[in-house]
């Protein structure tokens, strides 16, 4: 079959398949891959049951009956019995996190459904201006891949990692015991950090049936086997909830869960609830729904992360050498971005950025009394001084133009924030605009710091005040009568 774009020329082909046949075709393709990928873990996988397949198709995993979004919200729950947390990594780095639930316990009729608890925790933990979270959910296929204790041990070892330990709240023993005794539902999130994952984990600990959280590395075979087939539950963008559907299926029947849609509208968690058309993504017509593409995705994430990590390391080393006082100003600027939500905080963003750029100019190109190339380069003309620094160190016209354009853009962005803050119109500045300023500022700092080789002679300016004070104290102590 030739490859066709979803929702256009392939609509007729897709329409000829009923939803059940489409899902069965996809399940057959998926579990053929499962049997192949898990062969190295032990003996053959068992057949997929029809009930399990139907459960996995549900947007609310493992749910035999649809439950109200608000059901059980006021039910008192005993805390989970969890051993001390086993966090191998707790940083601001974004990662994929799976939150595990014991399906037999979590979906009792009298309790809050896990999807409600997970979504509520995400909304409460992740700031709305930074909130773009994708959630998949479903019952993990242990019956297909863990037919023996030895195989389960191998899977647990793969999940927790050997050479590169995985972020997790569960120890090897806890994970082995939980997976061996229960049917597990996983909520796989993308777009939250390890720090936010820990906060979400803390919020879920009192939820019945909750087992713990674990990082998911997309470039491993076991991750694709366990999570790759999970259906999309929702996408959360700022204060908007998006529920998935396929537009082309409406030509056959409207199989959207309108009751579920209305319950989320009435929950009060979101200002807007809408449908999101997922097209052919995740169907048998999706050529990217494969372990090879999952590996590629994971490698891209690692490569991008490594490149940005190198940029950060270089900035930190250069600052430590040039002027350690820049750390406090950079910390203030970054913190102001994190706390941006009012007109006052907007003013703090612009002031913090201006102070950082000003101090960087002092360190790289101290004020001079005489103009340079027709520009004043005194204490107040910090942009002119950075301009002069770039012109002196970059001989390539194209490279020089690029850096100077970034410098000009940063100045314009800071001026715009200043203007908006002075008018008290915080709403006029989108969070994405502030975020772009952060990225541009980081790029500018890196460019300016790396125009020249690292220093061979450390500057005295950052230490003069301390040296002067200590000398005065020593002289005072020397002259003091005994």
N, C-alpha and C positions, 0 to 999 in steps of 0.2 A: 504493500500500500504506500503510495506516495505521501510525503509529509505535507499537511495543509494547515493553514492558520486557524486557530480556534474561533468558533463563533461566526465564521463566514462560510467558506466552501465546505468545511467539514461538518457543518450543522446537519446536513441531510444524513450523513453517515452516522453521526452520533444519535440522531433522532431515531434511526432504525433499531438501535439497541435500547431495551428498557433499562431503567436504573439498576434493577437487580442483575441483569446480564452484564451491564457495564462493570458493576462492582465485582461480580464473580470472575470476569475476565481479568480484571486488575489483580484480584486476590490470587488467581492461578499464576500470573506472571510473578507476583511478589514472592509467593511461597516456594516457587521453583528456585528463585534466587536464595531464599532462606536455606533450603536443603543443600544447595551448592556451597554457600558461604560457611555453614556450620559443620560441614563434613570434617574439617580439621579439628573440631572440638570433641569428637567422639563418634558414637554410632549414629545411625540414620535418624532423621526427625520423624515424628509421628504425623499422621494426616491431620489436616485442619478440619475442625468440626463446623457444621453449618451454623450452629448457635454462636460459636466464637466469631465467625465471619460477620454475622448480623450485628453482634455486639460491637465489633470494631467499626462498622459502618456508621454507628450512632455518633452524632456530634457531641453527645454527652456520654462518655465512655462507660460501658458496663451497666448502664441504667436500664433496668427492666421496665420501669414505668417512669414517665416524665414527672418530675417533682417541681413544685413551685419555687421560683427564685428566692422568695422570702421565707420559705418554709423552714422552721427550726432555728431561725435567727436568734430567738430568745431562750433557746434551750441551754441549760447549764451543762457543761461537759467536763468530765474529769481530765486532768492533764495526762498527756501521753507518757508512757514509761520509756524514756530514752536514756541511753548511756551518755556519758560526757561527749560533747561534740568533737568531731574529728575533722576540723577544717584544715585542709592542706594549703589552702590559699584563700586570702580574704582581701581583695584589692578592688579598685574602681574599674578594673578591666571588664568589659562586657563579655558575656559568655552565654552558652546555652545551658539551661538548668532544667532538670527533670525533678518534679515533686511527686513522690510515691505515696499511694494510698492502698490500704488493704480493702479490696473491693467488697468483700463480704461484710465488713464492719461499716465502711464509710457510707454505703448506700442504703442503710436502713431507713424506712419511711419516716421515722420521727426526727431524723437528723437533717441538718443543713447539708445540701448536696455539695460535694467537694469542689465542683466547678464554681459555685458561688463563693466558697471560702477563698479559693485561689484568686479569682478575679478581684474580689474585695480587698485582699491583701496587696495585690499589685497596685490598685488604685490608691490605697492608703500609704504605700511605701514610696512609689516612684513619683517624683514631682510632675505635675501635669505638663509643664513646659518641655520636659525631657521624655515624656511618655510616648513611646512607640514600641509596643510589645506584641509579638505574635505568639499565639498559644495553640498548640496541638494537643490532642488528648485521646487516650484509648487504652484498652487492656493489652498489656505486654504479652507476647506470644511464647510464654515459657513452655507450654505443652509441646510446642513445635521444635524447640531447640535445647531443652534441658531434660532429657529423658532419663538421666542418671545423676547421682551425686557428684561424680567426677566431672561431668560436663558442667554442672552448675558452678563448681569451684573454678573451673577454667573461665566461665563467663564472668563471675564476680571479679576474678583477677584482671580480666580484660577491661571491665568497667572502671575499676579503681586505678588502673594504670600501673606499670612496673617501672619503666625508665623515666617517664614523666608523670608523677603522681597527679591524680585527679582531685579537684575540689569536691569535698563531700562532707555531709554531716553524719554519715554512717560508717562504722568500722567494717572491716571484712567480715567479722563474725555476725554483726547485726544484719548486714546485707544478705549474707548466705542464709541466715535463719529466716528472715522475712520473706525472701523469694522462694524458699523451699516449702514454706507452710501456707502461703496465701496466694490468691489471684490478685495481681498487682495492676492498678490503674496508674498511668503516668500522665502528668501534665507537663508538657515540654514547652518551655518559654524561651524566646529569643528577644534580646533587647534590654536585658537587665544585667547589672553588674554583680560580681561576687558579694560585694557589701550589701546590695539590695536583696540578693538571694538569701543572705543570712537573715535579714530583717523579715522577709516574707516567711522564711522557715520558722522564725520565732513566733510570728503571728499565727502560723498553722499548727503549732505544737499542741494546742488545746483542742484541735479538731479531731473528732473520733475517727480512728482508722488511719490517721496520718503516720507515715513511716519515716520520712526524711527526704533530703534533697541531695542531688548528685550532679556534677558537671557532665555534659554530653559533648564529646569531641566528634564532630561530623565526619572527620576523615578516617574513621576506623570502621572496619566491616561490621563489628558487633553493634555499633551505634546505628548503622543503616538497617540492620536486621531488626533491631528492637524498636526503633523510633521512626524509621523512614516512611512507613506506611500509615502512621497515625493521621487521622483526619483532622482538618483545621477546626478548632473550636471557635476562635474569634481573633480579631485584631483590635488592639486598643491604641488609639491615636489621640493624645491629649485627653480631652473629656468626651471623646466620641467612641462608641462601641460599634464594631462592624461584624456582622454575622455572615458567614459564607453561604453562597448559593451559586448555581450555574444558570446563567441567563438562557442558554440554549435549551435547557430542560423545560422551561416554561412553555415551549412550543408543544410539548407533550402533555404535561400536567404541572400544576403549581404544587410542588412537594416541599415547599418551605414550611418551617415550623413557626407559624404566626403566633401561636400561644406563647412559645418561648421568647419570641421577639417582644411581645407585649409585656411579658413579665419583667424583662430587662428595662423596658421603658418605665415601668412603674416602680422599679427598685430605687430610683433616685440617685444611683451611682454615677449616671452619665447625663450630660446635657442633651446628647443626641445618640440615637440608636439607628443604624442604617444597615442595608444589605450591601455586601461586597461581592461582585461577580468574580469568581476564581477561574472562569474560562476552562480551558483544557488542562490546567495545572493539576498535577496529581492524579490524572486519569491514565488509561491505557494509551492515550494519544500524546502523552507527555514524554518526549525523548530524553528529558533531563531527570526523570524519576528513576535514577539508577545509582548503583554503588560507585561507579566511576565518577559520576558528576558530584556525588557527595564527597568523595576523596578530593576532587578538584576544589570544591568549595572550602573544605577544611584547610587545604594547602594555601589557598588565596588568603584566608583569614590569618594564617600564621605568617605569611610573607608580609602582609600589610602591617601586622602587629610588630614584626621584627624591625621593619623599616622605621616606623614611628618610634619604637623603643630606642633605636640608634640616634634618632634626632633628639629625643629627650636626654639621653645620656650625654651627648655632645654639648647640649645647652648647659646642663648641670656642671659638667667639668669646666667649661669655659667660664661660667659665672664664678665658680669657686676660685679660679685663678685670677680673673679680672677684678672682681669686686664682690665679695661675699654679701655686702649690703643689698645687692640686687635680689637675693633670695627672699628677703622679707617683703620687698615690693612685688615680686612675682607671686608670692603666696597671697598677698592681699588682692592682687588683680584676679587670680584664679578663684579665690574664695568669693569675690564679688560676683563672678559669673554664676557660681553655684547657688548663691542666695538671691539672684535677680527675680523679683516679683512685684516690686512697687516702684513708684517714681523716685522715692528716696534711694532705693537700692540701685536704680538706674544711674542716678547721679554718682553713686559710689563706684560703679563700673567705670564711668568715664574718667573720674578723678584718679582711680587706681591705675588705669591704663596710661594716663598722661604722666603720672609720677614714674612709672616703670620706664617709659620711653625717655623721659627727661634724665633719669639717673643713668640709663644706658648711654645717652649722649655724653654725659659728664665723664663716664669711664672711658669711652672710646675716643672722644674728641673734646677735650676740655675747652672752656670758653677762651676766646682770644679778643684782643682789643682792636685788631685791624681786620677789615673785611677780607673775605676769601672769594675770589671770582665774582666780585660785586655784591656779595651777600654779607650781611652782618652775622657774626658768629659769637655774639656775647652770651651771657648767662641765660637770657630769656629766649634766645633764638635756637632752641634745641633741635628743631627740625632742620634748620639751615646747617647746623653743625653735623648732623647725621648725613645730610646731603653731601657736604664737603668730604666727610669720611669715605663715603661710597665712591665718590669721584676720584679720590686719591688711591684707593685700593683696587678698584675694578677698572682695568684698561679695556676690556671688551665692551664695546658700545651696547650690544644687545643685552648682555648680562647686567650692565649698569642700568639700562633703561628698565629692565624687569624689576630690579630691587627698588629703584626710585619710584616706580609706579606703585609698588606695594606700600612704600613709605607714605606716598601721597594718599593712597586709599585708606590707610590706617588713620591718618590725620583727619580725613573727611568723615570717617565713621565715628571717631571720638567726638568731633565737633557736632555731629548729628545727635549723638546721645546727650551731649551737654545741653543742646538746644531743647530736646524733648524733656529732659529732666527739669530744666529751669521753668518750662511751661507746665510741668506737672502732668504731662500727657503720656504716662507709661503705656497706655493702650496703643499708642501710635507706633510703638517699637515691637516688632514680633520677636519671640524668643529665638527663632532661627537666625534673625539678623544679629542678635547679640552673640549667638554661637559662632556665626561666621567671623565676627570680630575677633573672637578668641583664637580661631584657627589662623586668621591672617596675622594676628599679633605674634603667635608662636612662630609662624613662618618668618616674619620679619626679624625677630630676635635671633633665630637660627642663622638667617642669611647674614646679618650684621656681625655676629660673633665669629663666623667662619670665613669672613673675607680675608683674614690674615692668619698666618700660622700661630699656634699657641705661643704664649709669651715665654721668653727665656729669662726675663727679669721681672720679679713680682712687684707690682706697684705699692707705694707706701701709703697712698691716700686713705685706704680703708682702715688703716691701723694707727694713723697719726694721733687721733684723739685718745685712744687707749694708752699708747706709748707715753704721751705727754702727761696723762693723769697719773700713771704708775710711777713715772720719774718724780713727779711732784710729791707723791706719797712717800716714796723712798727717801727723798731729801728731807721731808718733814720729819720722818721717823729718825733719821740720822741726827738731826739737830735737836731733837727733843731730849731734855735732860733725863738722865737715868735716875 
